[in-house]
Amino acid sequence: MKLRLFALLLFLSLPFFLISQGLEGAASKKPEACVKEGKKQLQESPEDSELWSIVGACYLSWAIDSEKEELYDSAVSYLTQALILNNEDALAFSNRASAYFYAAGLNEEKLEKALVDYNKALALNPRLGLAILNRSILLKEMEDYEGA
């Protein structure tokens, strides 16, 4: 249930986000096309933190769609680079947290990393709906019912 709810929210919001970032072609295609187009643009603008964040979000969407573990790792890598370039990007923290969370299974270390990132995202933007929702789901999974 948690994965389906998150995936639905991500798939509904990703096309609008991509269009707002000038990636109209990627918004109408599958996540792998978004990754390909974003990586192409990164060759021209390697210091663009928003592009790194977009490609990371596309990898995350693709990972959720395909359930391939290595795609979650790619999402984390791209989102980490986005955060190296801009450590005030609440959405990148939230997306990286989601990549950790949905790849974690029973891996306590990844769950803890996800919680740290959700908290950072919400410290930067307390109204970030996906971070609020997903942190609550994570806390429930961690059996922290009071925090959820």
C-alpha positions as CSV (number, residue, x, y, z in Angstrom):
1,M,0.0,0.0,0.0
2,K,2.7,2.5,1.0
3,L,4.5,2.1,-2.3
4,R,1.4,2.4,-4.4
5,L,0.3,5.6,-2.6
6,F,3.8,7.2,-3.0
7,A,4.1,6.0,-6.6
8,L,0.7,7.5,-7.5
9,L,1.7,10.9,-5.9
10,L,5.1,10.9,-7.6
11,F,3.6,10.0,-11.0
12,L,1.0,12.7,-10.7
13,S,3.4,15.4,-9.8
14,L,6.5,14.5,-11.9
15,P,5.1,15.6,-15.3
16,F,4.2,19.0,-14.0
17,F,7.6,19.4,-12.3
18,L,9.4,18.4,-15.5
19,I,7.4,20.8,-17.6
20,S,8.2,23.6,-15.2
21,Q,11.9,22.8,-15.6
22,G,11.9,22.9,-19.4
23,L,11.8,19.2,-19.9
24,E,8.5,19.0,-21.7
25,G,9.5,16.1,-23.9
26,A,10.5,14.0,-20.8
27,A,7.2,14.8,-19.1
28,S,5.2,13.0,-21.7
29,K,7.4,9.9,-21.8
30,K,8.4,7.0,-19.6
31,P,10.9,7.7,-16.7
32,E,13.7,6.1,-18.7
33,A,13.2,8.7,-21.4
34,C,13.3,11.4,-18.8
35,V,16.6,10.0,-17.5
36,K,18.1,9.9,-21.0
37,E,17.0,13.5,-21.8
38,G,18.1,14.8,-18.4
39,K,21.6,13.2,-18.7
40,K,22.0,14.7,-22.1
41,Q,21.3,18.2,-20.7
42,L,23.7,17.5,-17.8
43,Q,26.5,17.2,-20.3
44,E,25.9,20.8,-21.2
45,S,25.2,22.0,-17.7
46,P,27.0,19.8,-15.2
47,E,26.8,22.4,-12.4
48,D,23.0,22.7,-12.6
49,S,21.7,21.3,-9.3
50,E,18.1,21.3,-10.5
51,L,19.0,19.0,-13.4
52,W,20.8,16.6,-11.1
53,S,17.7,16.6,-8.9
54,I,15.3,16.0,-11.9
55,V,17.4,13.1,-13.2
56,G,17.4,11.7,-9.7
57,A,13.6,12.0,-9.5
58,C,13.3,10.3,-12.9
59,Y,15.4,7.4,-11.7
60,L,13.3,7.2,-8.6
61,S,10.1,7.1,-10.7
62,W,11.7,4.4,-12.9
63,A,12.8,2.4,-9.9
64,I,9.3,2.4,-8.4
65,D,7.8,1.4,-11.8
66,S,10.3,-1.4,-12.4
67,E,11.3,-2.4,-8.9
68,K,15.0,-2.6,-9.9
69,E,17.3,-2.1,-6.9
70,E,20.1,-0.5,-9.0
71,L,17.8,2.3,-10.1
72,Y,17.2,3.3,-6.5
73,D,21.0,3.5,-6.2
74,S,21.2,5.7,-9.3
75,A,18.5,7.9,-7.8
76,V,20.4,8.3,-4.6
77,S,23.6,9.1,-6.5
78,Y,22.1,11.8,-8.7
79,L,20.2,13.4,-5.8
80,T,23.3,13.4,-3.7
81,Q,25.1,15.3,-6.4
82,A,22.2,17.8,-6.5
83,L,22.6,18.3,-2.8
84,I,26.4,18.7,-3.1
85,L,25.6,21.6,-5.5
86,N,22.7,23.0,-3.5
87,N,22.3,21.7,0.1
88,E,19.1,23.8,0.5
89,D,17.0,21.8,-2.0
90,A,14.1,20.4,0.1
91,L,12.7,18.4,-2.7
92,A,16.0,16.7,-3.4
93,F,16.3,15.7,0.3
94,S,12.7,14.4,0.2
95,N,13.3,12.4,-3.1
96,R,16.6,11.0,-1.8
97,A,14.8,10.0,1.4
98,S,12.2,8.2,-0.6
99,A,14.8,6.3,-2.6
100,Y,16.4,5.2,0.6
101,F,13.0,4.3,2.1
102,Y,11.7,2.3,-0.8
103,A,14.9,0.5,-1.4
104,A,15.4,-0.3,2.3
105,G,13.3,-3.3,2.8
106,L,14.3,-4.3,6.4
107,N,17.7,-2.4,6.2
108,E,17.7,-0.3,9.3
109,E,20.6,1.9,8.1
110,K,18.7,3.0,5.0
111,L,15.5,3.6,7.0
112,E,17.5,5.9,9.3
113,K,19.1,7.7,6.3
114,A,15.6,8.2,4.9
115,L,14.4,9.7,8.2
116,V,17.3,12.1,8.4
117,D,16.6,13.3,4.8
118,Y,12.9,13.7,5.4
119,N,13.7,15.7,8.5
120,K,16.1,17.9,6.5
121,A,13.5,18.4,3.8
122,L,10.9,19.5,6.3
123,A,13.4,21.8,8.1
124,L,13.9,23.6,4.8
125,N,10.3,23.5,3.7
126,P,7.8,22.5,6.5
127,R,4.9,22.5,3.9
128,L,6.4,19.9,1.6
129,G,3.5,17.6,1.3
130,L,5.2,14.5,0.0
131,A,7.9,14.7,2.7
132,I,5.2,15.1,5.4
133,L,3.2,12.1,4.1
134,N,6.2,9.8,3.4
135,R,7.9,10.6,6.7
136,S,4.7,9.6,8.5
137,I,4.5,6.3,6.5
138,L,8.2,5.7,7.4
139,L,7.7,6.4,11.1
140,K,4.7,4.0,11.0
141,E,6.9,1.3,9.4
142,M,9.5,2.0,12.1
143,E,6.7,1.5,14.7
144,D,7.0,5.1,15.9
145,Y,3.3,5.6,16.1
146,E,3.5,8.8,18.2
147,G,5.9,10.4,15.7
148,A,3.8,9.3,12.7
